[in-house]
Amino acid sequence: MPTVKHRSATLQQQRGFTLLELLISSIIFAIMAIMAYGGLNNVIKNSEASKQSLARLQQVQQSVAIISRDFSQIIPRAIRDEYGNRQPYVVAGNNIDQLVEFTRGGRVNPARLRRSSLLRVAYQVDEDKLVRLQWPQLDRAQGVEPRRTEILDGLEEVRLRFLNKQGKWSERWPPLNNTGNAAGKQTLYAIEIVLELEDWGKIRRLYALN
């Protein structure tokens, strides 16, 4: 027959957790869970921020590539607008709706269709967005609308300058002579464009023209 002392030792060995121990364990578990959730939440936020930064980087790089492709392929070919008026191959500073409009080459024609390799392109600002316009042909008919593509947002300002043969910069093209008439025979040597973005600051590009 077990003695009283042996019974007491057996009861102590079979005893479970007390209420206080369970409460302390629950508190520790809750603290660890909160810490783990905070760390996971920070990881998720950092991941989302990285994705947004990468998407923004890709947008800016793609936009600059489009602008570079357009400006580096400017061709001295004047056009007729929808009213039959002759327009220089580069026009800027005299249209409140557009920053610049110009003729460029290098139109892709993989199917080898019977069409011109030249394009008429323009850029404009719509609120904080830079918009690219492209017409289906150079000499425009009335009612023909350009294809409109928003290529960059978060835009604060765009500035353009044009360098002539004499090494003088002008914010419009063709520049005005002393009598106020457009100097249509001026030679354009270079174009400078400055994009000022909300998050990236200033991006400056200079394009020399042949």
C-alpha positions as YAML, in Angstrom:
chain: A
units: angstrom
residues:
- id: 1
  name: MET
  ca: [0.00, 0.00, 0.00]
- id: 2
  name: PRO
  ca: [1.44, 3.44, -1.02]
- id: 3
  name: THR
  ca: [2.28, 5.72, 1.78]
- id: 4
  name: VAL
  ca: [1.00, 9.30, 2.23]
- id: 5
  name: LYS
  ca: [4.37, 10.69, 1.20]
- id: 6
  name: HIS
  ca: [4.42, 8.65, -2.00]
- id: 7
  name: ARG
  ca: [0.89, 9.83, -2.90]
- id: 8
  name: SER
  ca: [1.91, 13.49, -2.46]
- id: 9
  name: ALA
  ca: [4.87, 13.07, -4.78]
- id: 10
  name: THR
  ca: [2.67, 11.40, -7.41]
- id: 11
  name: LEU
  ca: [0.12, 14.26, -7.29]
- id: 12
  name: GLN
  ca: [2.88, 16.87, -7.73]
- id: 13
  name: GLN
  ca: [4.18, 15.03, -10.79]
- id: 14
  name: GLN
  ca: [0.70, 14.87, -12.41]
- id: 15
  name: ARG
  ca: [-0.17, 18.49, -11.72]
- id: 16
  name: GLY
  ca: [-0.83, 20.60, -14.93]
- id: 17
  name: PHE
  ca: [-0.29, 24.34, -15.63]
- id: 18
  name: THR
  ca: [-1.86, 26.80, -13.27]
- id: 19
  name: LEU
  ca: [-4.11, 29.61, -14.49]
- id: 20
  name: LEU
  ca: [-1.34, 32.16, -13.89]
- id: 21
  name: GLU
  ca: [1.11, 30.15, -15.98]
- id: 22
  name: LEU
  ca: [-1.39, 29.87, -18.81]
- id: 23
  name: LEU
  ca: [-2.05, 33.61, -18.64]
- id: 24
  name: ILE
  ca: [1.67, 34.41, -18.77]
- id: 25
  name: SER
  ca: [2.15, 32.00, -21.68]
- id: 26
  name: SER
  ca: [-0.73, 33.60, -23.58]
- id: 27
  name: ILE
  ca: [0.72, 37.06, -23.03]
- id: 28
  name: ILE
  ca: [4.16, 35.97, -24.26]
- id: 29
  name: PHE
  ca: [2.61, 34.29, -27.29]
- id: 30
  name: ALA
  ca: [0.56, 37.42, -28.08]
- id: 31
  name: ILE
  ca: [3.65, 39.63, -27.84]
- id: 32
  name: MET
  ca: [5.60, 37.34, -30.16]
- id: 33
  name: ALA
  ca: [2.69, 37.23, -32.60]
- id: 34
  name: ILE
  ca: [2.48, 41.05, -32.65]
- id: 35
  name: MET
  ca: [6.21, 41.31, -33.23]
- id: 36
  name: ALA
  ca: [6.05, 38.74, -36.02]
- id: 37
  name: TYR
  ca: [3.09, 40.52, -37.65]
- id: 38
  name: GLY
  ca: [4.89, 43.86, -37.44]
- id: 39
  name: GLY
  ca: [7.94, 42.40, -39.13]
- id: 40
  name: LEU
  ca: [5.83, 40.74, -41.82]
- id: 41
  name: ASN
  ca: [3.90, 43.94, -42.38]
- id: 42
  name: ASN
  ca: [7.16, 45.87, -42.81]
- id: 43
  name: VAL
  ca: [8.37, 43.28, -45.32]
- id: 44
  name: ILE
  ca: [5.12, 43.58, -47.30]
- id: 45
  name: LYS
  ca: [5.30, 47.40, -47.27]
- id: 46
  name: ASN
  ca: [8.93, 47.36, -48.37]
- id: 47
  name: SER
  ca: [8.05, 44.92, -51.14]
- id: 48
  name: GLU
  ca: [5.20, 47.14, -52.37]
- id: 49
  name: ALA
  ca: [7.42, 50.22, -52.21]
- id: 50
  name: SER
  ca: [10.10, 48.39, -54.20]
- id: 51
  name: LYS
  ca: [7.56, 47.37, -56.84]
- id: 52
  name: GLN
  ca: [6.29, 50.95, -57.15]
- id: 53
  name: SER
  ca: [9.83, 52.31, -57.40]
- id: 54
  name: LEU
  ca: [10.69, 49.76, -60.06]
- id: 55
  name: ALA
  ca: [7.53, 50.55, -62.03]
- id: 56
  name: ARG
  ca: [8.32, 54.28, -61.83]
- id: 57
  name: LEU
  ca: [11.90, 53.68, -62.95]
- id: 58
  name: GLN
  ca: [10.68, 51.67, -65.93]
- id: 59
  name: GLN
  ca: [8.17, 54.40, -66.85]
- id: 60
  name: VAL
  ca: [10.78, 57.16, -66.71]
- id: 61
  name: GLN
  ca: [13.34, 55.12, -68.66]
- id: 62
  name: GLN
  ca: [10.78, 54.20, -71.32]
- id: 63
  name: SER
  ca: [9.59, 57.81, -71.64]
- id: 64
  name: VAL
  ca: [13.13, 59.14, -72.04]
- id: 65
  name: ALA
  ca: [13.80, 56.43, -74.64]
- id: 66
  name: ILE
  ca: [10.71, 57.46, -76.64]
- id: 67
  name: ILE
  ca: [11.67, 61.13, -76.49]
- id: 68
  name: SER
  ca: [15.25, 60.33, -77.52]
- id: 69
  name: ARG
  ca: [14.08, 58.20, -80.43]
- id: 70
  name: ASP
  ca: [11.79, 61.00, -81.65]
- id: 71
  name: PHE
  ca: [14.19, 63.93, -81.26]
- id: 72
  name: SER
  ca: [17.23, 62.13, -82.62]
- id: 73
  name: GLN
  ca: [15.41, 61.31, -85.89]
- id: 74
  name: ILE
  ca: [14.04, 64.76, -86.78]
- id: 75
  name: ILE
  ca: [13.90, 65.25, -90.56]
- id: 76
  name: PRO
  ca: [13.75, 68.66, -92.34]
- id: 77
  name: ARG
  ca: [10.45, 68.03, -94.11]
- id: 78
  name: ALA
  ca: [7.73, 70.68, -93.86]
- id: 79
  name: ILE
  ca: [4.03, 69.71, -93.97]
- id: 80
  name: ARG
  ca: [0.60, 71.08, -94.83]
- id: 81
  name: ASP
  ca: [-1.80, 71.31, -91.91]
- id: 82
  name: GLU
  ca: [-5.56, 70.61, -92.06]
- id: 83
  name: TYR
  ca: [-6.16, 74.13, -93.39]
- id: 84
  name: GLY
  ca: [-3.62, 73.80, -96.20]
- id: 85
  name: ASN
  ca: [-1.08, 76.07, -94.53]
- id: 86
  name: ARG
  ca: [2.59, 75.21, -94.75]
- id: 87
  name: GLN
  ca: [4.19, 74.35, -91.40]
- id: 88
  name: PRO
  ca: [7.95, 74.09, -90.73]
- id: 89
  name: TYR
  ca: [9.46, 70.73, -89.93]
- id: 90
  name: VAL
  ca: [9.83, 71.90, -86.30]
- id: 91
  name: VAL
  ca: [7.30, 74.21, -84.63]
- id: 92
  name: ALA
  ca: [7.43, 75.23, -80.96]
- id: 93
  name: GLY
  ca: [6.46, 78.14, -78.75]
- id: 94
  name: ASN
  ca: [3.54, 79.46, -80.78]
- id: 95
  name: ASN
  ca: [0.85, 76.91, -79.91]
- id: 96
  name: ILE
  ca: [-0.72, 76.99, -76.45]
- id: 97
  name: ASP
  ca: [-1.85, 73.38, -76.78]
- id: 98
  name: GLN
  ca: [1.45, 71.81, -77.81]
- id: 99
  name: LEU
  ca: [5.02, 72.06, -76.60]
- id: 100
  name: VAL
  ca: [6.59, 71.08, -79.90]
- id: 101
  name: GLU
  ca: [5.59, 69.49, -83.21]
- id: 102
  name: PHE
  ca: [8.02, 68.04, -85.75]
- id: 103
  name: THR
  ca: [8.67, 65.60, -88.57]
- id: 104
  name: ARG
  ca: [10.78, 62.55, -87.86]
- id: 105
  name: GLY
  ca: [11.99, 59.54, -89.81]
- id: 106
  name: GLY
  ca: [12.49, 55.93, -88.88]
- id: 107
  name: ARG
  ca: [8.89, 54.79, -89.12]
- id: 108
  name: VAL
  ca: [8.86, 51.03, -88.76]
- id: 109
  name: ASN
  ca: [7.40, 49.13, -91.72]
- id: 110
  name: PRO
  ca: [7.87, 45.38, -91.10]
- id: 111
  name: ALA
  ca: [5.20, 44.46, -93.68]
- id: 112
  name: ARG
  ca: [6.92, 46.64, -96.33]
- id: 113
  name: LEU
  ca: [3.77, 48.55, -97.14]
- id: 114
  name: ARG
  ca: [3.77, 51.34, -99.70]
- id: 115
  name: ARG
  ca: [3.88, 54.23, -97.26]
- id: 116
  name: SER
  ca: [6.21, 56.97, -96.11]
- id: 117
  name: SER
  ca: [8.86, 56.27, -93.50]
- id: 118
  name: LEU
  ca: [8.22, 59.72, -91.98]
- id: 119
  name: LEU
  ca: [5.99, 60.64, -89.04]
- id: 120
  name: ARG
  ca: [4.51, 63.86, -87.68]
- id: 121
  name: VAL
  ca: [4.82, 63.91, -83.90]
- id: 122
  name: ALA
  ca: [3.92, 66.41, -81.19]
- id: 123
  name: TYR
  ca: [4.22, 66.64, -77.42]
- id: 124
  name: GLN
  ca: [1.86, 68.39, -75.02]
- id: 125
  name: VAL
  ca: [1.26, 68.64, -71.28]
- id: 126
  name: ASP
  ca: [-2.10, 67.62, -69.84]
- id: 127
  name: GLU
  ca: [-2.16, 68.55, -66.14]
- id: 128
  name: ASP
  ca: [0.80, 66.55, -64.74]
- id: 129
  name: LYS
  ca: [1.14, 64.19, -67.72]
- id: 130
  name: LEU
  ca: [3.35, 64.31, -70.79]
- id: 131
  name: VAL
  ca: [1.35, 63.28, -73.85]
- id: 132
  name: ARG
  ca: [2.69, 62.17, -77.23]
- id: 133
  name: LEU
  ca: [0.65, 62.77, -80.39]
- id: 134
  name: GLN
  ca: [1.21, 60.97, -83.68]
- id: 135
  name: TRP
  ca: [-0.62, 61.61, -86.97]
- id: 136
  name: PRO
  ca: [-1.20, 58.82, -89.51]
- id: 137
  name: GLN
  ca: [0.26, 60.92, -92.35]
- id: 138
  name: LEU
  ca: [2.37, 64.04, -92.73]
- id: 139
  name: ASP
  ca: [0.05, 66.32, -94.72]
- id: 140
  name: ARG
  ca: [-3.15, 66.32, -92.70]
- id: 141
  name: ALA
  ca: [-6.72, 66.26, -93.92]
- id: 142
  name: GLN
  ca: [-9.50, 67.92, -91.96]
- id: 143
  name: GLY
  ca: [-11.06, 65.76, -89.28]
- id: 144
  name: VAL
  ca: [-8.00, 63.54, -88.89]
- id: 145
  name: GLU
  ca: [-7.19, 63.07, -85.21]
- id: 146
  name: PRO
  ca: [-3.76, 62.04, -83.90]
- id: 147
  name: ARG
  ca: [-3.14, 58.99, -81.78]
- id: 148
  name: ARG
  ca: [-2.73, 60.17, -78.20]
- id: 149
  name: THR
  ca: [-0.45, 58.36, -75.73]
- id: 150
  name: GLU
  ca: [0.29, 59.37, -72.13]
- id: 151
  name: ILE
  ca: [3.92, 58.44, -71.61]
- id: 152
  name: LEU
  ca: [4.83, 60.09, -68.29]
- id: 153
  name: ASP
  ca: [3.04, 61.38, -65.18]
- id: 154
  name: GLY
  ca: [4.14, 63.24, -62.07]
- id: 155
  name: LEU
  ca: [5.32, 66.08, -64.31]
- id: 156
  name: GLU
  ca: [5.87, 69.53, -62.83]
- id: 157
  name: GLU
  ca: [7.40, 71.38, -65.79]
- id: 158
  name: VAL
  ca: [8.84, 70.90, -69.28]
- id: 159
  name: ARG
  ca: [11.25, 73.35, -70.87]
- id: 160
  name: LEU
  ca: [12.54, 73.36, -74.45]
- id: 161
  name: ARG
  ca: [15.36, 75.36, -76.03]
- id: 162
  name: PHE
  ca: [16.51, 75.45, -79.64]
- id: 163
  name: LEU
  ca: [20.04, 76.24, -80.85]
- id: 164
  name: ASN
  ca: [20.54, 77.99, -84.19]
- id: 165
  name: LYS
  ca: [23.56, 78.26, -86.50]
- id: 166
  name: GLN
  ca: [24.85, 81.37, -84.73]
- id: 167
  name: GLY
  ca: [25.00, 79.51, -81.40]
- id: 168
  name: LYS
  ca: [22.03, 81.35, -79.91]
- id: 169
  name: TRP
  ca: [19.33, 79.62, -77.89]
- id: 170
  name: SER
  ca: [15.63, 80.33, -78.35]
- id: 171
  name: GLU
  ca: [12.55, 79.04, -76.53]
- id: 172
  name: ARG
  ca: [10.55, 78.97, -79.76]
- id: 173
  name: TRP
  ca: [11.12, 77.70, -83.27]
- id: 174
  name: PRO
  ca: [11.33, 79.13, -85.84]
- id: 175
  name: PRO
  ca: [12.73, 82.10, -83.92]
- id: 176
  name: LEU
  ca: [11.53, 85.62, -84.54]
- id: 177
  name: ASN
  ca: [13.77, 88.16, -86.28]
- id: 178
  name: ASN
  ca: [13.91, 91.84, -85.43]
- id: 179
  name: THR
  ca: [10.83, 92.64, -87.50]
- id: 180
  name: GLY
  ca: [8.74, 90.02, -85.75]
- id: 181
  name: ASN
  ca: [8.42, 87.69, -88.75]
- id: 182
  name: ALA
  ca: [9.28, 84.03, -88.50]
- id: 183
  name: ALA
  ca: [12.75, 83.31, -89.79]
- id: 184
  name: GLY
  ca: [11.76, 80.21, -91.67]
- id: 185
  name: LYS
  ca: [15.21, 79.63, -93.18]
- id: 186
  name: GLN
  ca: [16.98, 79.35, -89.84]
- id: 187
  name: THR
  ca: [19.01, 76.17, -89.37]
- id: 188
  name: LEU
  ca: [18.27, 74.15, -86.26]
- id: 189
  name: TYR
  ca: [21.41, 72.63, -84.74]
- id: 190
  name: ALA
  ca: [20.28, 71.23, -81.40]
- id: 191
  name: ILE
  ca: [17.32, 70.82, -79.06]
- id: 192
  name: GLU
  ca: [17.48, 70.77, -75.28]
- id: 193
  name: ILE
  ca: [14.62, 69.37, -73.23]
- id: 194
  name: VAL
  ca: [14.34, 69.53, -69.43]
- id: 195
  name: LEU
  ca: [11.76, 67.40, -67.64]
- id: 196
  name: GLU
  ca: [11.12, 68.31, -64.01]
- id: 197
  name: LEU
  ca: [9.42, 65.49, -62.10]
- id: 198
  name: GLU
  ca: [7.86, 65.55, -58.64]
- id: 199
  name: ASP
  ca: [9.95, 62.63, -57.40]
- id: 200
  name: TRP
  ca: [13.03, 62.60, -59.64]
- id: 201
  name: GLY
  ca: [13.79, 66.28, -59.99]
- id: 202
  name: LYS
  ca: [15.27, 67.47, -63.30]
- id: 203
  name: ILE
  ca: [16.12, 65.27, -66.27]
- id: 204
  name: ARG
  ca: [18.05, 67.12, -68.98]
- id: 205
  name: ARG
  ca: [18.71, 65.84, -72.49]
- id: 206
  name: LEU
  ca: [20.48, 67.50, -75.43]
- id: 207
  name: TYR
  ca: [20.00, 66.30, -79.01]
- id: 208
  name: ALA
  ca: [22.24, 67.39, -81.88]
- id: 209
  name: LEU
  ca: [20.58, 67.53, -85.30]
- id: 210
  name: ASN
  ca: [22.28, 66.87, -88.60]
...
